[in-house]
Every structure is written in C-alpha cells, then in structure tokens.
C-alpha cells in the first residue's frame, strides 16, 4: 500500500515509482497525491514534484539547506550536509529541493520541491 504523502523514488522499470527505502542513491520522484492499495485496480497515481510540502526530517535540517531523500530512514528527507559535501556524480540526482524551515530529527520541515 502507498499512503498519501509517501515519498516515491525511481524504479528501474520504465515510468515506475516505488516507496522510498533507506538506501544510497535513490532518485526521488515526489510525494504521492493519493493513497493506493494493491487490490484497488488502479495502476497510476499522482506525484507532487513542485510546490511546497511538509516532509519529515532525518537529522537536523537548517532553513536554506539543500534537501535529499534520506539514506538511512524510510520516507524521510535529510540535509545534503548530513552526508558531507555535494558530489556531482553521487548526490545531484538525489536533490529534492530546499528547506524553507528548520527541523530536528523526526519533526516536520517545509520543503520547496524542485523535481519538476
């Protein structure tokens, strides 16, 4: 099942997203705009890629930080600063947007998405 607001990431299948799992180098697609269960017969759901969302932070995030999909906690975002310096080859495809508010671990953070 996919809950509304869940973070979706790229799958190797064409035009397919899956639920975010804690792993390196997962490319974010956006946040689910509706819920989905396996037996409902629906094969497509909306995905918010731009605008402002409330996400759950993984670790400390400071206003203005570049935000990426978390490498350690499912369905959370983290500051790029958590993993060290931004590496063009390893982290650029993980960038989701910029933090509009500050947060601590497990609290809400407003993120301006730039996945568009």
C-alpha positions as CSV (number, residue, x, y, z in Angstrom):
1,X,0.0,0.0,0.0
2,X,1.1,3.5,-0.7
3,X,-0.1,6.2,1.7
4,X,-1.0,9.8,0.5
5,X,2.1,11.9,1.1
6,X,4.6,9.0,0.9
7,X,7.9,9.7,-0.8
8,X,8.2,7.9,-4.1
9,X,11.6,7.1,-5.8
10,X,12.6,6.0,-9.2
11,X,12.4,2.3,-10.1
12,X,14.4,0.6,-12.8
13,X,11.2,-0.1,-14.6
14,X,10.1,2.5,-17.2
15,X,7.9,5.2,-15.7
16,X,7.6,3.4,-12.4
17,X,8.0,4.7,-8.9
18,X,8.3,2.7,-5.6
19,X,8.1,3.6,-2.0
20,X,11.3,5.2,-0.6
21,X,13.6,2.8,1.2
22,X,16.6,3.7,3.2
23,X,19.4,3.3,0.7
24,X,22.1,5.2,-1.1
25,X,21.5,6.9,-4.4
26,X,17.7,6.7,-4.6
27,X,16.4,9.3,-7.0
28,X,13.2,11.0,-5.7
29,X,10.2,11.4,-7.9
30,X,8.0,13.3,-5.5
31,X,5.2,12.7,-3.0
32,X,2.1,10.6,-3.6
33,X,-1.0,12.7,-4.0
34,X,-3.4,9.9,-3.2
35,X,-3.5,6.5,-1.4
36,X,-3.1,3.3,-3.3
37,X,-3.7,-0.3,-2.3
38,X,-2.6,-3.3,-4.3
39,X,-6.1,-4.7,-4.9
40,X,-7.9,-1.5,-6.0
41,X,-7.3,-1.9,-9.7
42,X,-5.6,1.5,-10.1
43,X,-2.3,1.4,-12.0
44,X,-1.3,5.1,-11.8
45,X,-1.3,7.7,-9.0
46,X,-0.3,11.4,-8.9
47,X,3.0,12.5,-7.7
48,X,3.7,16.1,-6.5
49,X,7.0,17.3,-8.0
50,X,6.9,21.0,-7.4
51,X,5.5,23.4,-4.8
52,X,5.9,23.3,-1.0
53,X,5.4,20.1,1.0
54,X,5.6,19.1,4.7
55,X,8.2,16.3,5.0
56,X,9.7,14.5,8.0
57,X,13.3,15.4,8.6
58,X,16.0,12.8,9.3
59,X,18.6,14.6,11.5
60,X,19.0,18.4,11.8
61,X,17.9,20.5,8.8
62,X,18.5,24.2,8.7
63,X,16.5,26.7,6.7
64,X,18.1,27.1,3.3
65,X,19.7,23.6,3.3
66,X,19.6,21.5,0.1
67,X,17.3,18.6,0.9
68,X,17.7,15.0,-0.4
69,X,16.0,11.6,0.2
70,X,17.3,10.1,3.4
71,X,19.9,7.4,3.1
72,X,19.1,5.9,6.5
73,X,15.4,6.3,7.3
74,X,12.4,5.3,5.2
75,X,10.1,8.1,4.0
76,X,12.2,11.0,5.4
77,X,14.4,13.7,3.9
78,X,17.8,14.9,5.1
79,X,20.1,17.9,4.5
80,X,22.8,17.3,1.9
81,X,25.2,18.5,4.6
82,X,24.5,15.3,6.6
83,X,26.4,13.2,4.0
84,X,29.2,15.7,3.6
85,X,30.0,17.8,0.5
86,X,27.7,17.6,-2.5
87,X,29.2,15.3,-5.1
88,X,28.1,15.9,-8.7
89,X,28.2,12.3,-9.6
90,X,26.8,10.7,-6.4
91,X,24.3,13.2,-5.0
92,X,23.0,15.5,-7.6
93,X,20.3,13.1,-8.7
94,X,19.1,12.9,-5.1
95,X,18.4,16.6,-4.7
96,X,14.7,17.3,-3.9
97,X,14.7,21.0,-3.1
98,X,15.4,23.5,-0.4
99,X,14.3,23.6,3.2
100,X,12.1,26.6,4.0
101,X,12.1,25.9,7.7
102,X,14.5,24.3,10.2
103,X,13.8,21.0,11.9
104,X,15.2,18.4,14.2
105,X,15.2,14.6,13.8
106,X,11.7,13.3,13.3
107,X,9.9,16.7,13.0
108,X,8.2,18.3,10.1
109,X,10.1,20.5,7.7
110,X,8.7,22.6,4.8
111,X,10.5,21.8,1.6
112,X,10.2,23.8,-1.7
113,X,10.4,20.9,-4.2
114,X,12.4,21.3,-7.4
115,X,11.8,18.0,-9.1
116,X,9.7,19.5,-11.9
